[in-house]
Amino acid sequence: MSYTRIVFQSFKPLAKHRYTGDLSGAFADLGTFLPIVIGVLALQKVDPTGLLIGFGLFALVVAAVYRRPIPIQPMKVVAAIVITQSLDAQTIAATGFLLGITVTLLSLFGVLDLLARKIPTPVMTGIQLGVGLMLAWAGIELIEIDPWTGILASGLLFLLLVTPLRPAAAVILIVGACLWSLSTAQNPVADISLALHTPQWTSFSWQQLGLSAQTILLPQLSLTLTNAILATAAIAGHYFPEDKQRISPTRLGFTTGAMNMLLAPFGAFPMCHGAGGLVVQYRFGARTWLAPVFFGIAMITLGLLFGPQALQILLLIPLAAVGALLIYAGLDLAWHKSLISSPPLDLSVILLTGICSATINVAAGLLIGWIWFLIGRYIFPNDKEHSEMT
């Protein structure tokens, strides 16, 4: 027996342990989490303690409510505006609070479940295609930051995926990449010390609420409703059909809204769920409530014990290495059996929705795909019955 085989055999029991997949999947989604969080924290306008503890508490609530690996992500439109316009902490808190109220009301009035029932299946499949393409492209962009690290990480990931260590592939890759950073950087954590940090109360004014309503509310709301709620619910229903009623659009909307309202005044960044994050976590082994618990504990620990210095720790994780995880998970989601088995109408809806979702945004993809579905029923009359059934 070769030495390599002996090593793999020795790790096989660990790779098959029921906690390993959840631990691996819990941090496989860092490719969408880290760039946004690092970009926001680098502006030094947001308290890292409140931001990280907010993510951690939301993750623990998700674990208790859904008992599945439903991810927690920063709201992307909010992050883009915060970074480009350098908004202050008070306006960010006002934005999270306003979005929280809006999404909560939409959930309580049943709007989200109504939308989920009305959206045609080919449109939802197209959104999954678009989200997968976006994940893969985001992975490519991260690898371009440091091509050699990205190539080496991709090669290591491929090797792990064809060995008994597959269930632990993501966590092995991330830990290995961090160790590589530590070995090549000059005193990267020399100035870091442990101390107890607590979130600071962040008040906001009616003027800041008005600014958020004018510049951020609608573009972020459209993305939250489609990608973070409707698409997440659809993909969760596919992965966990026995929990479809529990992981419904209304419940996802309610947890998103309620947690943003509660945590925004304590410095939390606006947060939501995410279809792409669910795919990445699932593909790398996350199956139970343990995945959000692992992630939540890690975030709370970083916030409480390191506070402002947490950014230095996060910077140890090479984004190019995380990009390899995104490419694999994105391509895996983008491929669907409907791409080779659907009639012309459904296939055209899937492709159009997917391309528009990937190139514009998910909300635009949903709207364009839905309109084409309604028009296409008259162009492809033979497919009308099939489309109605799907």
Buried (B, 14 or more C-beta within 10 A) or exposed (E): EEEEEEEBEEBEEEBBEEBBBBBBBBBBBBBBBBBBBBBBBEEEBBBBBBBBBBBBBBBBBBBEBBBBBBBBBBBBBBBBBBBEEEBBBBBBBBBBBBBBBBBBEBBEEEBBBEBBEEBBBBBBBBBBBBBBBBBBBBBBBBBEEBEEBBEBBBEBBEEBEEBBBBBBBBBBBBEBBBEBBEEEEEEBEEEEEEEEBEBEEBEBEEEBBEBBBEBBBEBBBBBBBBBBBBBBBBBBBBBBEEBBEEBBBBBBBBBBBBBBBBBBBBBBBBBBBBBBBBBBBBBBBBBBBBBBBBBBBBBBBBBBBBBEBBBBBBBBBBBBBBBBBBBBBBBBBBEBEBBEEBBEBBBBBBBBBBBBBBEEBBBBBBBBBBEBBEEBBEEBEEBBEBBEEB
